[in-house]
Amino acid sequence: MIQFCNVHFDISSFSEVDLFVCTVSYEKRSYFLLDQVIPIIDKEALLFFATDNYAKFDVSKEKIQALKELGYNAEFVDYQEYAAVIAQIKSAILSKQEDKQSVKIIVDYSSMPRSWYARLPNALEEILRPDDVVYFCYCEGNYKTGYSEYPTAGTDKAFEYFSGKASLLPKKRTHIFALSYDISRTQGIIEKCEPEYVIVCEAHDPTRSDIHQNIIDANQNIMAQAAMVVSLDISDFSFMVTKLRELANELIESSDVIFVPDGPKPLIFAMSQIPHLLKQPGITCIHAKRDLSKFVPVDVEASGKIVGFSMRVVV
Amino acid sequence: MTRKADDILRYDGQNPFGDSQPRNYADTKILNEFYPTSCFWSLFNDQHEVLLGTRGSGKTYLLKAMRRSMLKRIRDPKAEEIINNKSFIALYVPMHLEVISEFEKLDLRPDRLRSIFQFFFNCLLAEAIVQELEDILDEEEDELKAFQLGGKLSRQLDFVWFNGENTYGKGSNLKQLAQKVRNLYYSFDLSSGDINQIPSVFKRQICTSLIVAKALISEALDFKEEPTWIICVDEAEFLNDIQQQCINSVFRSDSNRIALKVATLPFYHRTLETLIPGIKVCAGNDFNYRFVDMKYDSDDFKNLTNQLCSHRLKTRLTAKQLDVESLEDFLGKIGNDDLIDYYRAEVGEENATREVIESQIIASFSADRREGSRNYTNTRKTIYDKFTTIFFVREMYKISRKGNSKPGWYAGAAIVRKVSQGNPRLFIQLMNALFEKAKKSKLTPKAQHEVVLKFCEDLCNATKGLDYDAYNCLDAISSYIMEKVHRKDQMVAIGSAFSLTSKNQAEFDRITYWLQEAIAHSRLIVAEDALINGLQNNTKFTLSNAYAAFYWIPMRTDSASKIPIKALHSNNWVDNCTDTQMSFLEEVT
């Protein structure tokens, strides 16, 4: 069984780590932690990825080159090849476990594709020992408060099944969507999904009430049509999981529950775990793919705030 | 003008139009809001049919209401006839996204994918059969008889489905039998499970679980004649080609008193192939296409909207005791709810006479046309009837641009139905917005106009999330037509219809995808034959009335504009992203 606990991160958290995993991408915040960690950990404790198309983006191209000159080499993978990424991470952890009774792993998922990070808990559960601990950390981005002119990520024509098992013939279905600034995408997801009973949730930083209010204002139409709006604290992963589990447990009495995660990564992460945690027919999670043909990468710098949680396997 | 919406002012209760998805609807709600459209009763036949309808057009509503368990509660002579004659029994079998997408994720070989789909379909159908049988037995007044019949049916079905084996549980009664079917399905590993271990009925061609059961059901329930079993396959747009071939194979085979009604989006019935290579199904022969979308000015849609409006307001606002029988009662009506009535209300009686309007229309012509109009005979037809729609839109647009002016133009029941485009879901969503407004202020024509225009704007913007090419191209097309509509001193005969001209078929084929998406989501309208035969170079398209309203384009379909495809330039959205836009990341990865 997996146990999640909130964790407070500062740079001292990253010393004595056996493995640090991250992804360097077109966002400067993707290597915010990496830059701080490199001076204090061994080279062998570092595993960082970059997608095959990294050279298309100046930010990642320059960073990968700079790291290479320092003797740090990225693992290059196709964006879609989550199985290969997970296999590499597992292999690296197993290797560390050979020499130690307990290992400390940190995964910075700030710029990882969701198909990579959301699968990690389930994948790592198989190999973690009771004294091992994996930390998942996320660097919050420095966002402007306005939202109306930002490019949308759109939606691909397909949705991707992520986890869980749907009922054969449910009497009722409840969809739980996540809100974000990308209202067009959210509306597109809802329209394509043709959801039944709608619950929406949003996760925000309580210290940024301006952003929170913007999300509320931007999504008013959607919220007005939802049966329930659930507001969550982006820095409290443990509560997010608990709350979503509780919601699913209440709803499953009378309805199938379908999670459609979106919005900030910690919320996507939390929503994606619920079917696996509850292991009950009728609870599923599907991911709405982006329209990659229209995707415009947007650089974001780290705000300096790191939120995260730990994962342990308890017997 | 009386307007019942004014009685909502300061109401702080829940919005009765807050949900619009029939799949969630408890059966009671479906029945209470049920309006038997002309399409509904004609679905009770023994033909295989593919029901084409845009999102929100009412496909699910129709299919759910066909079940015997629903029909018996509909107070209509036709429903009674079907129930009493026991001539049809319908089963609802949805192809939910979260189920079908799991099969896709497994990345199976085609033959295994087919087997898994057949297994899933037969299990789902079996559970639907049991559910319907439970409901039929609920009708039996003699509880002992119902209990005995239920036991007999369970044992018999258990035998034909599971050979009486208890691997997946017992089947002593219908509830246990349904659970046994579920246990079978949930316990099977879709990616690596041994198909040979599945009871044979469930791994054969789809519908086998019904084929082996229907005779014994007829006998047990003492049907004088075997009924036609209607299998209502909903959400078939999520099926891939192999899965659609499974359904097409049933179309092609001996019907066996089984009729499939397969609901899907336009253009999503993608293949006519069957599971036998080289053998295809033929529309008109093996199956028929049926169009579910209603026209906004049809009696069906008018009656449906009246019923929805009346029922929801009466049953959910009981304290208010609103006497609303129609949409017109709620929104109020100016005159006959015609365009001229709303125009007259804006500009005054003396400016709305036919003579004044005609002279203003002529004054808006180009110099040449103005000159030529002197020779027009029958100006009622050649000027008034032909141009007033355009004239009104031009004038109202001018008013809307003046400072804080807001005309009460997009208002009234006729406009609400037009903008809803005959789509029940869009209607409910628009009513949701109007109701919210009515809670805060009087729902005057100006207030209604504001709400309707905002609704249209949001719908147009939401296209971005569906398909960015569709969004950009529809914006380009609408802007192009809008510019032509509102040219100063040059009124032309133009409306919301257009065709796309291309150098060759290949150029046209490259844009087919977004056109189809726009049609499936009611952004564009085409004639029914285009939905079957596909989109061609010469297909006439019409912008949805929501687009027409937002871009101030007359809602008329003659005089189609010819727009070259190359002018659409769908990739300019990247160029339009400013540095400001580029500095913000939307958290969608």
Interface residues (C-beta under 8 A of the other chain):
Chain A: E27 S111 P113 R114 G141 Y143 K144 G146 Y147 E149 Y150 P151 T152 A153 G154 T155 K157 A158 F159 E160 Y161 G164 K165 A166 S167 L168 L169 P170 K172 R173 T174 S180 Y181 D182 I183 S184 R185 T186 Q187 G188 I189 E191 K192 C193 E194 P195 E196 Y197 V198 N221 A224 Q225 A227 D256 I258 D262 G263 P264 K265 P281 T284 I286 R290 D291 K294 V296 V298 D299 V300
Chain B: N15 G18 D19 S20 Q21 R23 N24 A26 R55 G56 V93 P94 H96 L97 E98 V99 S101 E102 E104 K105 F120 C123 L124 E127 A128 Q131 V181 R182 Y185 Y186 E235 Q429 N432 A433 E436 D458 N461 A462 K464 G465 L466 D467 Y468 D469 Y471 E517 H521 W573 V574 C577 T578 T580 Q581 M582 S583 F584 L585 E586 E587 V588 T589
